[in-house]
Amino acid sequence: MEEGYFEDAADAFYKAIEKKPDYTAAYLQLGEALQHLNQIEKAICVYEKGITVGEQTHNEIPKIKMEKRIKRLRRNQKST
């Protein structure tokens, strides 16, 4: 993803989630890749699922980051 291959990154993170659905950080990274692909609604859905997973696994840092990203994305949607 760091090199700008956002579609490839999204595919990799989808696969990571398939193999390990409780890997909270994968949801965070997938959402970021989707944002770069301008798939904002999908990113929000992924973040929401990741937050749920984070609550179940008590993985607070990715959960908090996803909550902040959702707020920012929704705020940006309202301003456009």
C-alpha positions as YAML, in Angstrom:
chain: A
units: angstrom
residues:
- id: 1
  name: MET
  ca: [0.00, 0.00, 0.00]
- id: 2
  name: GLU
  ca: [2.91, 2.34, 0.76]
- id: 3
  name: GLU
  ca: [3.86, 2.25, -2.92]
- id: 4
  name: GLY
  ca: [0.37, 3.18, -4.10]
- id: 5
  name: TYR
  ca: [-0.92, -0.25, -5.10]
- id: 6
  name: PHE
  ca: [-4.23, 0.26, -3.37]
- id: 7
  name: GLU
  ca: [-6.24, -2.35, -5.30]
- id: 8
  name: ASP
  ca: [-3.63, -5.01, -4.60]
- id: 9
  name: ALA
  ca: [-3.47, -3.92, -0.97]
- id: 10
  name: ALA
  ca: [-7.26, -4.10, -0.62]
- id: 11
  name: ASP
  ca: [-7.25, -7.62, -2.09]
- id: 12
  name: ALA
  ca: [-4.52, -8.68, 0.34]
- id: 13
  name: PHE
  ca: [-6.38, -7.27, 3.34]
- id: 14
  name: TYR
  ca: [-9.64, -8.94, 2.25]
- id: 15
  name: LYS
  ca: [-7.73, -12.24, 2.15]
- id: 16
  name: ALA
  ca: [-6.16, -11.57, 5.54]
- id: 17
  name: ILE
  ca: [-9.61, -10.97, 7.04]
- id: 18
  name: GLU
  ca: [-10.92, -14.17, 5.43]
- id: 19
  name: LYS
  ca: [-8.13, -16.15, 7.06]
- id: 20
  name: LYS
  ca: [-8.20, -14.34, 10.39]
- id: 21
  name: PRO
  ca: [-11.49, -12.46, 10.87]
- id: 22
  name: ASP
  ca: [-10.47, -11.22, 14.31]
- id: 23
  name: TYR
  ca: [-7.36, -9.38, 13.02]
- id: 24
  name: THR
  ca: [-8.53, -5.86, 13.83]
- id: 25
  name: ALA
  ca: [-5.62, -4.06, 12.18]
- id: 26
  name: ALA
  ca: [-6.49, -5.63, 8.81]
- id: 27
  name: TYR
  ca: [-9.84, -3.83, 8.87]
- id: 28
  name: LEU
  ca: [-8.06, -0.55, 9.54]
- id: 29
  name: GLN
  ca: [-5.68, -1.10, 6.62]
- id: 30
  name: LEU
  ca: [-8.43, -2.32, 4.30]
- id: 31
  name: GLY
  ca: [-10.49, 0.76, 5.08]
- id: 32
  name: GLU
  ca: [-7.51, 2.97, 4.31]
- id: 33
  name: ALA
  ca: [-6.95, 1.26, 0.96]
- id: 34
  name: LEU
  ca: [-10.63, 1.68, 0.11]
- id: 35
  name: GLN
  ca: [-10.44, 5.36, 1.00]
- id: 36
  name: HIS
  ca: [-7.55, 5.77, -1.44]
- id: 37
  name: LEU
  ca: [-9.70, 4.06, -4.06]
- id: 38
  name: ASN
  ca: [-12.47, 6.58, -3.28]
- id: 39
  name: GLN
  ca: [-14.78, 3.81, -2.08]
- id: 40
  name: ILE
  ca: [-15.86, 5.77, 0.95]
- id: 41
  name: GLU
  ca: [-19.07, 3.89, 1.81]
- id: 42
  name: LYS
  ca: [-17.24, 0.56, 1.62]
- id: 43
  name: ALA
  ca: [-14.48, 1.97, 3.82]
- id: 44
  name: ILE
  ca: [-17.03, 3.07, 6.42]
- id: 45
  name: CYS
  ca: [-18.65, -0.39, 6.42]
- id: 46
  name: VAL
  ca: [-15.24, -2.04, 6.85]
- id: 47
  name: TYR
  ca: [-14.36, 0.32, 9.69]
- id: 48
  name: GLU
  ca: [-17.69, -0.39, 11.39]
- id: 49
  name: LYS
  ca: [-17.06, -4.14, 11.18]
- id: 50
  name: GLY
  ca: [-13.51, -3.59, 12.42]
- id: 51
  name: ILE
  ca: [-14.79, -1.62, 15.40]
- id: 52
  name: THR
  ca: [-17.07, -4.52, 16.31]
- id: 53
  name: VAL
  ca: [-14.15, -6.92, 16.04]
- id: 54
  name: GLY
  ca: [-11.98, -4.57, 18.09]
- id: 55
  name: GLU
  ca: [-14.60, -4.48, 20.82]
- id: 56
  name: GLN
  ca: [-14.76, -8.28, 20.89]
- id: 57
  name: THR
  ca: [-10.97, -8.72, 20.94]
- id: 58
  name: HIS
  ca: [-10.29, -5.70, 23.17]
- id: 59
  name: ASN
  ca: [-7.92, -4.33, 20.54]
- id: 60
  name: GLU
  ca: [-8.36, -0.69, 21.39]
- id: 61
  name: ILE
  ca: [-5.82, 1.19, 19.27]
- id: 62
  name: PRO
  ca: [-7.11, 0.12, 15.82]
- id: 63
  name: LYS
  ca: [-10.68, 0.46, 17.11]
- id: 64
  name: ILE
  ca: [-10.10, 4.06, 18.19]
- id: 65
  name: LYS
  ca: [-8.40, 4.90, 14.88]
- id: 66
  name: MET
  ca: [-11.35, 3.49, 12.93]
- id: 67
  name: GLU
  ca: [-13.85, 5.44, 15.05]
- id: 68
  name: LYS
  ca: [-11.95, 8.65, 14.29]
- id: 69
  name: ARG
  ca: [-11.78, 7.87, 10.57]
- id: 70
  name: ILE
  ca: [-15.51, 7.25, 10.39]
- id: 71
  name: LYS
  ca: [-16.20, 10.59, 12.11]
- id: 72
  name: ARG
  ca: [-13.87, 12.38, 9.70]
- id: 73
  name: LEU
  ca: [-15.36, 10.69, 6.65]
- id: 74
  name: ARG
  ca: [-18.92, 11.45, 7.69]
- id: 75
  name: ARG
  ca: [-18.00, 15.05, 8.46]
- id: 76
  name: ASN
  ca: [-16.42, 15.35, 4.98]
- id: 77
  name: GLN
  ca: [-19.54, 13.85, 3.38]
- id: 78
  name: LYS
  ca: [-21.73, 16.47, 5.05]
- id: 79
  name: SER
  ca: [-19.53, 19.34, 3.88]
- id: 80
  name: THR
  ca: [-19.67, 18.30, 0.21]
...
